[in-house]
């Protein structure tokens, strides 16, 4: 019904509302919106930026990962260079919840300028002079297209107080493979100060982030033809979920852990044999649903169903006002079972799932409100005649905390007869609260906006951790305009905030080389 695909590459996006200030920033952003750039398929966007740099006569270099560095000379002075960095890829999702493919070549991202509509949280009340730009049927791509546009506009200024090394990375959203594969020497990156434009609240300066890795538990057990007569399905849904990093400290339930607790309680009443278990949707999302099919004596249904109802009532009491209305439903699905795990093997698997660390594991001593380490029991995939896989997303501010949680999962897996596969992951970014760059950024914010910025670290992965590792001695901060609803239909960016952030970056660059 609504056009939701990205435009063909190089087609210019025309908007039917006045172009906001700064005009050069928004012109570049609207052009980027017309270029397909989902994660792992950003080639057209890198080509677009490279052609722009070549037209201006700037040196543009690529590495093997397809990251792009554009070297912009200063117009006055001989100061040391500053690296400005953004990722070019976006999370591309339509209103139906389906990803927009890299080959989408018709239609457009429909954009609306306006003000918040209290009746429709994902859409704006249209107003050609409104303060927000919104994509009501797709993601907008302001994360991180607006930062890319700001960098391009800064490079076009006639007054540039210092050399700029513009670094455009790929695949931040799905694996940070651009930052992981970065080749600083090939890109001729030698700046010692980096401003990342990927923070999503304009009054914040991010100075640290956690590292992370995926840990998979692979578990095998013989399957047999069950002697139990019936299959039942337990379905848990309506959990609030959320980001497994920045929202892990908000006391939100994990549907996979809830299912494990409930299944273990059911197995105390009557033997059950697992047939299938599908839980969670993405490794970096707190699971909002979990579905388990198991065999059971139907004569025990009434008692087990009462237990499910009691469990749901307990959940409602514990999580009142913290989660959406939750459903925990048990239904009979078929009168034959087929292959299943034995009740003993089922009990081992359920106990193993329940024992895996879930949620906050430790808080940071230096910053009491910052989570030090956590584990998201993200995905469960149990199907007949194949090994079961449990995927955990582990985060830690330091390598030691990351290893500690990963080893705890491995220990649980070993006790349950499973094996673990640990991904290399990405490093944390340790805050440097005494850096000159942070001092200048804080001072300029106070002078410009007559208030103090929020200096903080986040329990989520940022490219800065990898960049600091690749460029020894680098000091970094992350700032940016206010973006809401990123990674989802209805993503929106605040126009006045873009102007504020652009002015802020200009002031930092001027102050660094005054």
C-alpha positions, 0 to 999 in steps of 0.5 A: 500500500505504501512505497517502502523500498530504497531508491535506485543508487544516484537518484536524488531525493526530492522532498516536498517541504522546505530544506532545513538549516544547515542546508548543506547538511540536509542536502547531503542527507536527502541525497544519501536517503536515495542510496541503498545502504543496508548493512553488508551492502553499503557499496553504493553509498561508499561509491557516492561519497568517494565521487563527492570527494573526488569532485572536490579534489580530496584524497580518497582511500579505501582499505580491503574492508571497503572503509573509506577515508577522505583527507581534507586539508586545512585552509588556515594554520598547520594544526594536527589532523582530527578524525571525524568518523561515522558508519554509512550502513543503516538498519533497513526495515519496512512497516511489515517488519521485513528488511529492505534488500540491497537490490531494492531499486524502486519506490522511496523512503517516504519522509514527513516533516512535522511535530509529534502526533500523540495518537500515533507514536511512530508518525508525525503530525504533518507540518512543513515547518515542524521540528522533526523529520520522520519515516512513518513506514520504514527506518529513516537512516538518520542513524548514521546518515545524518552524521555522514552528512554533517561530515561532508558539509564540514569538509565543504566549509571554506574556513577549516581550522585543521586538517580533517580525516573523514572516516566512513566505516561499513557494517557497524549495525550487523557486525562492526566488520568495517572497524574490525578490518580497518587498515589505518596505514592504507587509509593514511590515518594518523590523527590522535583525536577522534570525534564519532558522530553516532550518539543519539542525544544532543546533550550527551558526550559518550566517552566509553563503551563495553566490549562484547562477544557471542558465546554459543552453547552446542548441546547434543543428546539422543532423540527417541520415539516418545511413549508419551501420548500428547504434545503441548505447546507453551507460548510466552509472549508480550514481554517488553524486550529491548536492547540487550546492552543499554536496556539490560539494567531496566529490570526487563524479563527474559522470555527464554529464562521465564520459559526455563523456570516454568518448564522446570516447575512443570517437570516437578509435577509430571515428566515432560519430554522436549520436542522443540524450543524456539526462543528469542529473535536477535542476539542483541535483543532481550527475548520478548517471546519463547515457544516450547513444544513438549510431550506430557501425560494429558491427565496432568493438563489441568494441574499443569495449566493451573501452575502456568496461571499461577506463574503468570499471576506472579509475573504480573505482580513482579513486573507490574508497570515494567512490561507489557501485558504478558501471555503465557498459554498452554495448549494441546497441539497434537495427539502423537509425539514422534521424536523427543528428548527423554525426560532425563535429557530434557531436565538437563537441558532445561536446568542448563538454560536456567543456570546460564547467567542472565541480565546484569552480572556486575556493576562498574566500581568507578561509575556506579550507574554503569553496568560492568558486565552482562549476559543476554540469554538471546536465542534457543534453537532446539529441533529434533535430530540435530544439536541444540544451540543456545546463543548468548550475547556477552558484554563487558567493559574490560577484557577481564569482565568479558572473560569472566562471564564467558567462562561462567557460561562455558562452566555451565555448559560443561556441567550439562554435557555441552560445548561452547564456541566463543566468537572473537568479539570486539573490545571495550572503550575505556573512558579517559576522563582527563583527555584534552579532547573531552575537556575542550568538548565539555568547555565548548558545550557549556559556553555555547548552550549554558548548561553542562553536558552529560558525560557518560559511558554506555553498556553497548558496543561502539566502533570507538573501542575498535578504533582506539585499539587500531590507533594506539594513543587515540583519544575519542569522544562520541556526540551527535543529534537527537534521533528517536526510534532508530532501527525501527519503523518510525525513526525520526531526527530532530531538526533543531538538534542537527543544527545544534550538533553541527554548530557544536562540532564546528566549535570543538574544531575551532577550539582545538586549534585556536 
